[in-house]
Amino acid sequence: MIETLLREGFAYHDTESERLAGELESAVAAPVAPEHWVRLLNMVNHTVGEHLGDWPRARRIADQVLSGRTANAGTAPAWVRLATARFMAGDALGAAQAEIEALRAAEDFRGAYLEAKVNLAAALIGARRADEAAALYEAALVLADPEAPSAADRSIAIASNNLATELLEVADRSETQDRLMQTAADAALRFWRKAGTWVNEERALYLQALVANALGRPDEALSVADRALAIIAGNKGDEAVDVCFLTLTRANAFAMKGETAAHAAALAAADAEAAGWDDPGLKAWYAEERAKIRLI
């Protein structure tokens, strides 16, 4: 059941949040394998905590998953999620204890600490506490070295990516949230370039294109999307799904610019690619993203 929820749950986590919350509660009635802990608690915090606004319930589920368990280097990020759930539920002491457990087990102390702070910042965004989130994230980012390679780079890239993505879902962002979204997207690209592969880089550029569109900058979105597509082509990568979503992003930018023919061509190309997919979760994701596209 856990595998099914992790594979398919995000397709309806925002439209049927209560359904997914109940399924998650049922799923954790039995012990959960350690390899699922981080993804599961991400889903719990995002769906139950952020979408339903029920952090005490999210905290109970997270506690149930990790009760009696001991963190190791591979599972330490699960305790970061537990710390976030506890803090957001009003248990600052319990949050500190969970964070200490994550730091104790992590191979990269600084990376784990930064991940904990950025994960909490993302939760604060979900709770519409944008000023607190911005202050926390920007203070934590000061600890990261933007130039020299560090064991913390991957954690910062992932956490920044998640924060920017979280902010993209906010319909009525404030100026503070807009600034934070751009800062997080920029950091994701910078640190993926240090810690990742060309695939990570082109996906970080995709995120930047989404942010540019969200901020009403279609020319920038097109430029960034084209850079991502050039990276894929230059590496002869078999990233058809990424190309499809980048093409969809270009369609949105063309719509914002009022370029009807280019918009129609990009949208048709993306639709043609997605029509051949068999994965229900992938098709649902595409449908969700396509529904956000402006039509002209």
C-alpha positions in Angstrom: 0.0 0.0 0.0 2.8 2.4 0.9 4.4 1.9 -2.6 1.1 2.7 -4.3 0.5 5.9 -2.2 4.0 7.1 -2.8 3.7 6.5 -6.5 0.2 7.8 -7.0 -0.7 10.0 -4.0 0.7 13.3 -5.2 -1.6 13.2 -8.2 -4.6 13.9 -5.9 -2.9 15.2 -2.8 -4.3 18.7 -3.3 -7.7 17.9 -4.7 -8.5 15.0 -2.3 -6.3 15.8 0.7 -8.6 14.2 3.3 -8.8 11.0 1.3 -5.0 10.8 1.1 -4.6 11.7 4.8 -6.8 8.8 5.8 -5.0 6.4 3.4 -1.7 7.5 5.0 -3.0 6.9 8.5 -4.1 3.4 7.5 -0.9 2.6 5.8 1.3 3.4 8.8 -0.7 1.1 11.1 1.8 -1.5 10.1 5.6 -1.0 10.2 7.0 1.0 7.3 10.3 0.0 5.6 13.1 2.5 6.2 13.6 3.1 2.5 10.1 4.7 2.4 10.4 7.0 5.5 11.6 10.2 3.9 9.2 10.2 0.9 6.3 9.2 3.2 6.9 11.9 5.7 7.3 14.5 2.9 3.9 13.5 1.7 2.5 13.5 5.2 3.8 17.0 6.0 2.8 18.4 2.7 -0.7 16.9 2.5 -1.8 16.8 6.2 0.2 19.7 7.5 0.2 22.2 4.7 -2.9 21.4 2.7 -5.2 20.4 5.5 -3.5 22.7 8.1 -3.6 19.9 10.6 0.0 19.7 11.9 -0.9 17.8 15.1 -2.3 15.0 12.9 0.8 15.2 10.7 3.0 15.0 13.8 1.1 11.9 15.1 1.6 10.1 11.8 5.3 11.0 11.7 5.8 9.9 15.3 4.0 6.6 14.6 6.3 5.9 11.6 9.5 6.5 13.5 8.5 5.4 17.0 11.1 3.0 18.4 13.4 3.5 15.4 16.9 4.7 15.3 18.3 7.1 12.7 21.3 6.2 10.5 23.1 8.2 7.8 20.5 7.0 5.2 17.4 7.7 7.2 18.5 10.9 9.1 16.4 13.1 6.7 13.2 11.4 8.1 14.0 12.9 11.5 14.3 16.3 9.8 10.7 15.9 8.6 9.7 14.7 12.1 11.3 17.8 13.6 9.3 20.0 11.1 6.0 18.3 12.0 6.7 18.7 15.7 7.7 22.3 15.5 4.7 23.2 13.3 2.4 21.4 15.8 3.8 23.6 18.6 6.2 21.1 20.2 9.5 23.0 20.0 11.3 20.7 22.5 10.3 17.6 20.6 11.4 19.3 17.3 14.8 20.0 18.8 15.2 16.4 19.9 14.3 15.1 16.5 16.7 17.5 14.8 19.5 16.4 17.2 18.8 12.8 16.3 19.1 13.7 12.6 22.3 15.6 13.1 23.8 12.8 15.2 23.2 10.2 12.5 24.0 12.3 9.4 27.4 12.0 7.7 27.3 15.6 6.8 26.4 17.7 9.9 26.3 21.0 8.0 24.2 19.6 5.2 21.7 18.0 7.6 21.4 21.3 9.6 20.8 23.3 6.5 18.3 20.8 5.2 16.4 21.0 8.5 16.1 24.8 8.3 15.1 24.9 4.7 12.5 22.1 5.3 11.1 24.1 8.1 11.0 27.2 5.9 9.0 25.3 3.3 6.5 24.3 6.0 6.2 27.9 7.2 5.4 28.9 3.6 2.6 26.3 3.6 1.3 27.9 6.8 1.4 31.4 5.2 4.2 32.5 7.5 6.2 34.0 4.6 8.2 36.5 6.5 9.4 33.9 9.0 10.2 31.5 6.2 12.3 34.1 4.3 14.3 35.1 7.4 15.0 31.5 8.3 16.0 30.4 4.7 18.1 33.4 3.9 20.0 33.1 7.3 20.6 29.4 6.7 21.8 30.0 3.2 24.6 32.2 4.5 26.2 29.1 6.0 26.5 27.5 2.6 29.6 28.0 0.5 28.6 29.2 -2.9 32.0 28.4 -4.5 34.0 25.6 -2.9 32.6 22.1 -3.2 31.0 20.9 0.0 29.3 17.8 1.3 26.3 20.0 2.0 25.8 21.0 -1.6 23.3 18.3 -2.5 21.2 18.8 0.5 21.0 22.6 -0.1 20.1 21.9 -3.8 17.3 19.6 -2.9 15.9 21.8 -0.1 16.1 24.9 -2.2 14.4 23.1 -5.1 11.6 22.0 -2.8 11.1 25.5 -1.3 10.9 27.1 -4.7 8.4 24.4 -5.9 6.4 24.9 -2.7 6.1 28.6 -3.4 5.0 28.0 -7.0 1.8 26.4 -5.6 0.9 29.6 -3.6 -1.7 31.4 -5.6 -1.6 34.8 -4.0 2.1 35.3 -3.2 3.4 38.4 -1.6 6.4 40.4 -2.7 8.4 38.6 0.0 7.3 35.2 -1.3 8.1 36.2 -4.9 11.6 37.2 -3.8 12.1 34.1 -1.7 10.9 31.9 -4.6 13.5 33.4 -7.0 16.2 33.2 -4.4 15.5 29.5 -3.8 15.3 28.7 -7.5 18.7 30.5 -8.1 20.2 28.6 -5.2 18.9 25.2 -6.5 20.5 25.8 -9.9 23.8 27.0 -8.3 24.1 24.1 -6.0 23.0 21.5 -8.5 25.7 22.7 -10.7 28.2 21.9 -7.9 26.7 18.7 -6.7 24.7 17.1 -9.6 24.7 16.0 -13.2 23.6 17.7 -16.4 20.2 16.2 -15.7 20.0 18.0 -12.4 21.1 21.2 -14.1 18.5 21.1 -16.9 15.8 20.3 -14.3 16.9 23.2 -12.2 16.6 25.4 -15.3 13.1 24.1 -15.8 12.3 25.2 -12.3 13.7 28.7 -13.1 11.6 28.8 -16.3 8.5 28.0 -14.2 9.4 30.8 -11.7 10.0 33.3 -14.5 6.6 32.6 -16.0 5.0 32.8 -12.5 6.6 36.2 -12.1 5.4 37.5 -15.5 8.7 37.3 -17.3 8.0 35.2 -20.4 11.1 36.2 -22.4 13.3 35.0 -19.5 11.2 31.8 -19.3 11.8 31.1 -23.0 15.5 31.8 -22.7 16.0 29.6 -19.7 13.9 26.8 -21.1 15.9 26.9 -24.3 19.1 26.6 -22.3 17.7 23.5 -20.6 16.7 22.0 -24.0 20.2 22.7 -25.3 21.8 20.9 -22.4 19.6 17.8 -23.1 20.4 17.9 -26.8 24.1 18.5 -26.2 24.3 15.4 -24.0 22.2 13.4 -26.4 20.0 12.6 -23.4 16.9 10.4 -23.5 14.9 12.9 -21.4 11.6 12.9 -23.4 9.5 13.7 -20.3 11.7 16.6 -19.4 11.5 17.9 -23.0 7.7 17.6 -22.9 7.4 19.7 -19.7 9.9 22.3 -20.9 7.8 22.6 -24.1 4.7 23.1 -22.1 6.5 25.8 -20.2 7.4 27.5 -23.5 3.8 27.3 -24.6 2.8 29.2 -21.4 5.4 31.9 -22.1 4.2 32.3 -25.7 0.7 32.7 -24.5 1.8 35.4 -22.1 3.5 37.2 -25.1 0.4 36.8 -27.2 2.2 34.7 -29.9 -0.7 32.5 -31.0 1.1 30.3 -33.6 4.1 29.6 -31.4 1.8 28.9 -28.4 -0.3 26.4 -30.4 2.7 24.6 -31.9 4.4 24.2 -28.5 1.2 23.0 -26.9 0.5 20.5 -29.7 4.0 19.1 -29.4 3.7 18.7 -25.7 0.3 17.1 -26.0 1.5 14.7 -28.7 4.4 13.5 -26.4 2.2 13.1 -23.3 -0.4 11.1 -25.3 2.0 8.2 -25.6 2.7 7.8 -21.9 1.4 4.8 -20.0 2.2 5.8 -16.4 -1.0 7.1 -14.7 0.9 9.2 -12.3 2.9 10.9 -15.1 -0.2 11.5 -17.1 -2.0 13.0 -14.1 1.0 15.3 -13.5 0.9 16.4 -17.1 -2.8 17.1 -16.9 -2.3 19.1 -13.8 0.5 21.2 -15.3 -1.4 21.7 -18.6 -4.4 23.0 -16.7 -2.3 25.9 -15.5 -1.3 27.0 -19.1 -2.8 30.2 -20.4 -4.8 29.6 -23.6 -5.1 32.2 -26.4 
